[in-house]
């Protein structure tokens, strides 16, 4: 677990240092996954020909087209994805703030308000520089996520008792 944590910290730092490359890599990976999933769905729909097979085939084709779009021009796709992310953060932040006002004064309502304010600010930050923010947003978000995941694994692994100190259950005869 310690090694995984250290690796995630290194990956997170790399993503934060070169967010454009991380954003590009995320676009390529998402494109490959969508293309593969779409082809599998089309193949399954055509070979099974069960109820609604045409709709399943259509869904697969949509995935194939989206995957190809991401693979052919991942940076342009990231512009659209970043705009979608900004819209989600704005809507989510606004709804969390409204929910916090409904929850007030129940304990913990302040954390929902804080979460809503941060989501709203992130959405505004992304939108204020869009489309330029498209070239770093996904990479930075992935970097922060990997960094936090790495730190949490490191802290968890160093807080575990040594193997000899663990109380292991004894098997019943």
C-alpha positions in Angstrom: 0.0 0.0 0.0 2.9 2.3 0.7 4.4 1.7 -2.7 1.0 2.4 -4.4 0.7 5.6 -2.4 4.1 6.8 -3.4 3.4 6.0 -7.0 0.1 7.9 -6.9 1.9 10.9 -5.4 4.5 10.8 -8.2 1.7 10.5 -10.8 -0.3 13.3 -9.2 2.8 15.6 -9.2 3.5 14.8 -12.8 -0.1 15.5 -13.8 0.1 18.8 -11.9 3.4 19.8 -13.5 2.3 18.9 -17.1 -1.5 19.2 -17.0 -1.7 19.5 -20.8 -0.2 16.1 -21.3 -2.4 14.6 -18.6 -5.5 16.1 -20.2 -4.4 14.7 -23.6 -3.8 11.3 -22.1 -7.2 11.3 -20.4 -8.8 12.1 -23.7 -7.0 9.3 -25.5 -7.8 6.8 -22.7 -11.5 7.8 -22.6 -11.7 7.6 -26.4 -10.2 4.1 -26.4 -12.6 2.9 -23.7 -15.6 4.4 -25.4 -14.6 2.9 -28.8 -14.0 -0.5 -27.3 -17.3 -0.5 -25.3 -19.2 0.8 -28.3 -17.9 -1.9 -30.6 -18.7 -4.6 -28.0 -22.2 -3.3 -27.6 -22.8 -3.2 -31.4 -21.4 -6.7 -31.7 -23.6 -8.0 -28.8 -26.7 -6.3 -30.2 -26.2 -7.6 -33.7 -25.3 -11.1 -32.6 -28.1 -11.5 -30.1 -30.9 -9.7 -32.0 -33.0 -9.7 -28.8 -35.8 -7.3 -28.0 -34.6 -3.7 -28.6 -31.5 -4.8 -30.4 -31.7 -1.8 -32.7 -31.7 0.6 -29.8 -28.8 -1.3 -28.2 -27.0 -1.1 -31.5 -27.7 2.7 -31.7 -26.3 3.2 -28.2 -23.2 1.3 -29.3 -22.8 3.4 -32.4 -23.1 6.6 -30.3 -20.2 5.3 -28.1 -18.1 4.4 -31.1 -18.6 7.9 -32.6 -17.8 9.6 -29.3 -14.7 7.4 -28.9 -13.5 8.1 -32.4 -14.0 11.8 -31.8 -11.9 11.7 -28.6 -9.2 9.6 -30.4 -9.0 11.8 -33.5 -9.0 15.1 -31.8 -8.7 14.7 -28.0 -8.0 18.3 -27.3 -11.1 19.6 -29.1 -13.1 17.0 -27.2 -11.6 18.2 -23.9 -13.0 21.7 -24.7 -16.5 20.3 -24.8 -15.9 18.1 -21.7 -14.5 21.1 -19.8 -17.6 23.2 -20.6 -19.8 20.3 -19.5 -17.7 20.0 -16.2 -18.1 23.8 -15.6 -21.8 23.5 -16.1 -22.1 20.6 -13.7 -20.0 22.3 -11.0 -22.2 25.5 -11.3 -25.4 23.6 -11.1 -24.1 21.2 -8.4 -22.7 24.1 -6.3 -25.9 26.1 -6.6 -28.0 23.1 -5.5 -25.7 22.3 -2.6 -26.0 25.9 -1.4 -29.8 25.7 -1.6 -29.7 22.3 0.2 -27.5 23.8 2.9 -30.0 26.6 3.5 -32.8 24.0 3.8 -30.7 21.9 6.3 -29.7 24.9 8.4 -29.3 24.7 11.4 -29.0 20.9 11.4 -25.4 20.0 12.4 -23.2 19.7 9.4 -25.1 22.1 7.2 -22.1 24.4 7.1 -20.0 21.7 5.4 -22.7 21.4 2.6 -22.6 25.2 2.2 -18.8 25.1 2.0 -18.9 22.2 -0.5 -21.4 24.2 -2.6 -19.4 27.4 -2.5 -16.2 25.5 -3.6 -18.1 23.8 -6.4 -19.6 27.0 -7.5 -16.2 28.8 -7.4 -14.5 26.0 -9.4 -17.2 26.2 -12.0 -16.9 29.9 -12.3 -13.1 29.6 -12.5 -13.3 27.1 -15.3 -15.9 29.1 -17.2 -14.2 32.4 -16.8 -11.2 31.3 -18.8 -13.0 28.8 -21.2 -11.9 27.5 -23.7 -8.3 28.1 -22.5 -9.1 26.3 -19.2 -9.8 23.2 -21.3 -6.1 22.5 -21.7 -5.3 22.2 -18.0 -8.5 21.5 -16.1 -8.8 17.8 -16.5 -5.1 17.3 -15.9 -5.1 19.4 -12.7 -8.2 17.6 -11.4 -6.7 14.2 -12.1 -3.4 15.3 -10.5 -5.1 16.6 -7.4 -7.1 13.3 -7.2 -4.0 11.1 -7.6 -2.1 13.2 -5.1 -4.8 13.0 -2.4 -5.3 9.3 -3.1 -1.6 8.7 -2.8 -1.3 10.7 0.5 -4.3 8.9 2.0 -2.7 5.5 1.1 0.6 6.5 2.5 -1.0 7.7 5.8 -3.1 4.6 6.0 -0.1 2.3 5.3 2.2 3.8 7.9 -0.6 3.7 10.5 -1.2 0.0 10.1 0.3 -2.2 12.9 3.4 -4.3 12.0 2.5 -7.7 10.7 3.8 -9.4 13.9 1.7 -7.0 16.0 -1.6 -7.9 14.4 -4.0 -10.1 16.2 -5.0 -12.8 13.7 -8.1 -14.8 14.2 -7.3 -18.4 15.1 -9.0 -21.1 13.0 -11.6 -23.2 14.7 -11.1 -26.9 14.8 
